[in-house]
Amino acid sequence: MESVEHALGREGKELLLCDARSDPAVEARRLATLVARNVDGIIVSPSHGTLSGAAVQETADRLPLVQLDRFVGGTSTDWVGVDDVAAMRQVMDHLHAGGARSAAFVGSLLTNSSTEQRFAGFRRRADDLGIAVDPGQVLLGDYSVEWGETATARLIAEGGPPDAIVCADDLIALGVTRACRAHGVDVPGRVQVTGYDNIEFARLGEPALTTVDQPRERIAAEAVRLLAAAAADGADREARGPSAHISLVPSLVVRDSTRADA
């Protein structure tokens, strides 16, 4: 959001911010309000992979719209974000090099494209590398520290954690490492832990989190560029051809929650 605001500022535009509270019904009302206020365009990170579709498409039919980070299938709008599958390939390769031969996945419910793609990338690369994934150790809740703690307590109670716990975001991962400390499970000696997003607190964790860093400035710049291009085309949207789909490759930031090559 901050990166988008800066990118818009360079174009002489102001950012109006709406929070959908991860609720497609609230999101639909917010989008309708912005359309009614005659904004120049909308950048949206859809709250749901299917339920957000109707409101997003209806809005895109009325003014320039770009989907950012998350996307809704079946909609004809531009999208820019990260290649979550490529990110998970980096994560799993690093964990495997550090000796992991079994792994759990802790994420949110599979209701948005980000979580779906991260989980798909995790499973695909685990299969490629021969890393065992117990179906009972795929734990889906929400993006929160509390869920990370709850999921880890469950893994420990049900026979102990695998060699690695791959988290769909940093908040979950911080909860995982906190729960490991509380239960006397050494990170990364006993279990390696990875996050996703490289939020500020990731480097302040105990231990500091290995995580995926998204190229935020590039993503924001591309989103604003696509929005400007759509606005320049005006009502003649059909002339633009197929919608743009820009997927940027993130980078892995290695810190103390994982091991070097075994």
N, C-alpha and C positions, 0 to 999 in steps of 0.2 A: 504493500500500500504506500509506504513512504517513497519507494523508488518510482512508482507511478506518479505520485504527486510531484516529485522533482522533474520527471520527464515532461509532464503537462506544463509545469511552470516555465520550462524552456521554450514552450510553444505559446506562452502567454495565456494559458488557460488555467482555470481553477478547478479543484477537485471537490465534489460534493459526495460525502460518504454515507452509505446506508448499510446497516447490519441486519441480515436476514435471520440471525439467530439459528442457523441451520434448519430452518423451517420453510419448505417450499411455498406454503400459503402466505407466510409473511413476505417471502421473496417476491411473489407475484404482486402483492400490494405495493411493495417498494418500487418495483419496475414500473407499474402503472402510474405511480405518483411522479416518477422522474419523467416519464413520457408526457404527462399532463403539464409539467413545468417547462416543457420544451427545451430540455437540455440538448447540447450539441451531439452527444453520443454517450454510450454506456460501456464500461468495462465490467464484466461480471464474472465471479467465480461461483458457478452454480452449486447450490447446496445439495442437490440430489441428482443421481445419474439418469433417472427417468422422469421423476415427478416434476422436475424443473423445466422439462422440455417445452411444454405448451406456452408458458409465460415467456421463456427466452426467445422462442421463435416468433411469437406475436410481437414482442418488442423489436426484434431484429427486422421485422417487416415494416416497421414504422420509422425507425431511425438507425444510424450506424451503431453496431454492437460488436464487441470482441469478447470472446470467452478467454479467461485468463486462468492458467493452472489447471483447474478442473474443466471438464467439458461434458455436454449432453449429446449423446448419440442421436442421429436422425434430424439434427438441426443444420441449417445451411448458413452458418456464420463462420467468421475467421476465428482461429484459436492459436494461442501461443502459450507454451509451458515447457516443462522439462521432460526428458525421456526417462521415465521412471523405470522402465525395463533395463535400460543401459545402466542406470544408477545401481539397481540391485545386482547387476552383473559385477560391478566393481566391489560392492559390499561382500558378496558371496566368495568372489575370488580371493579377497583379502582374508576373510575368515578361514577359508580352506588352507591358505598358505600358512596361517597361524595355528593349524592343527585341528580345526573343527571338522568333525565327521558326522555330527548331528546338530539340528537347529530347530528352534521354535520361532514362530512368527506371532507378534503381538501388535494388533492394529485396531482400527475401528470397524464397525459393521461395513459390509461391502455395498455401500449406497452411493458412493461417488467414484469418479474415474481415477482419482489419485490413489486411493486405497486399492482399488481393483488392479490397477497397473502395477503397483508396488508388490502386491501379493503374487500376481502372475509372474513378474520378473523373479521374485524369490523362489517360487516353485520350479520354474523353468531351469534356473541356474543350479538349484540344488540337485535336480535330476541329472543335469549335465555332469556335475562334479561328484555324484554319488554320495551326497550329504543326505543322511536319513532325516525325514520329517514325519514324526508321529502325528496323525490326524488330530489326536487329542491335545497336541501342543500347538495347534493353530487357534489362537484365542482372540476373539473379535469383540471389542466393546466400544470405547470412544477415545478421542484424543485428549487424554488427561493424565496427570501425574498419578492420580488416585487409581485409574484403571491399570497403569503399569505396576503399581504396588499390589493390587488385587490379583492380577494375572500371575505375577511372580510367586506370590504366596501359594497360589493354586499349583503351579509347576513344582514347587518345593514339596508341597504336601502330597502330591501324587507321584512320588518316586524320585524327585530331584530334577533339576533343570538339565537340558542337553548341553552340548559343548558351547553353543552360541544362542543368544536371543536377539533376533532381528526385529527392530521396532519400526513402526510406520511413521513415527515422528519423534522429535526430541523430548517432548513432554512425557510421552509414554516411557522412553528410555530412562529419563531421570527418575521416574517412579520405579523402574526395574532395578536400577543400581541402588536406590535407597532401600528397597525391600531386601536386596541381596546383603547389604550391610547389616540390616536388622536381623537377618537369619544366619549371619556368619558365613555367607557364601562369598568366596573371594572373586573379585573382578579385577583383572582378567584371568587370574590363575586357574580358577575352577570353571568359570563361564565367561565368554566374551560377549559384549553387549554393543550394539550399534544403534544409532538414532538416524534421523532424517530431518533436514532443514537448516542445520547449523545456526540455531538461534543463539543469542548472546549467552544464555545460561549454560549452553552445551560445554563451553570451555571451562566453566566454573564448577561443574559437577565434581563429585568425588567417587570414582576418578573422572577426569575430563573425558567427554564423550568423543568417540570416533563417530563421524556423522557425514551425511551427504550435504554438500554446499551447493545451493542453487544459484545460478548466475542472475541474481535479482535485477541488476541494472540493465542487462541485455534483454531480459524478459519484458521489463517495463517499457524500454525503448521500442521494442518490436510491437508491443500492444498499442502504444500511442501512435506509432507509424501506421499500423493497420487501420486504426480508428480514423486517422486523418485521411488516408486513402479512400476509405468508405465515404467519408463526409464529402470529399472532393467529387466523387462520382454522383452524389446527390440521389435523386430518385431513380436514376438509370442503373439500378443494381444488377440487372441481368447482363449488362455489358461487361461486368467485371469478371465473368467466367467463374470457374470453381473457387470455392472458399479456400483461403490459405490455412495451412496446418503447419505451424512452425514448432519443431521439437528440438530443444537445446540440450546438449549433454552436460550434466553437472559434474562435479569433481568430488572425490572422497577425501575428507580431512581426517587423517589418522592421529588419534590421541591415545590416552592411557587405558581406555576400556577394552582394547583389543591387544593381541600379541603380535609381535613381529614374526617373520617366517620361522616355523617350527624346525 
